[in-house]
Amino acid sequence: MSFTAVMIAFLVFMAGVVWAAVVVGVPQEYIAIGAAVLIGAGIVGAILAGRHGPPRR
């Protein structure tokens, strides 16, 4: 999967998690901290998913 596809899917997932946290009543500070952590994990995951081994000969 490409970096862009993984990031789009992850952002949709993260939007759902943030929306659920708001509906449940989680304080905004905790939502912001959680969103920052999720964004970092999503970027790392997207980079690793986009990597492929060295080109084959």
C-alpha positions in Angstrom: 0.0 0.0 0.0 1.2 3.5 -0.7 2.0 6.1 1.9 -0.9 8.2 0.8 -3.5 5.4 1.0 -2.3 4.4 4.5 -2.4 8.0 5.7 -6.0 8.6 4.4 -7.2 5.4 6.0 -5.5 6.3 9.3 -7.0 9.8 9.3 -10.5 8.4 8.8 -9.9 6.0 11.7 -8.5 8.8 13.9 -11.5 11.1 13.1 -13.8 8.3 14.3 -11.9 7.8 17.5 -11.8 11.6 18.2 -15.5 11.9 17.4 -16.3 9.0 19.8 -14.2 10.6 22.5 -16.1 13.9 22.1 -19.5 12.1 22.3 -18.4 10.2 25.4 -17.3 13.4 27.1 -13.5 13.0 27.3 -11.8 16.4 28.1 -10.4 18.2 25.1 -6.9 18.2 26.6 -6.9 14.4 26.6 -8.3 14.3 23.1 -5.6 16.6 21.8 -2.8 14.6 23.4 -4.3 11.3 22.1 -4.7 12.8 18.6 -1.0 13.9 18.6 0.2 10.5 19.6 -2.1 8.8 17.0 -0.8 11.2 14.3 2.8 10.3 15.2 2.0 6.5 15.2 0.1 6.9 11.9 3.1 8.6 10.2 5.5 6.0 11.4 3.1 3.2 10.3 2.5 4.7 6.9 6.3 5.1 6.3 6.9 1.5 7.3 4.0 0.3 5.1 5.2 2.2 2.1 8.8 0.8 2.4 9.8 -2.0 0.2 13.0 -3.9 0.1 15.9 -3.0 -2.2 15.1 -3.3 -5.9 15.5 -6.7 -7.3 17.9 -7.4 -10.2 
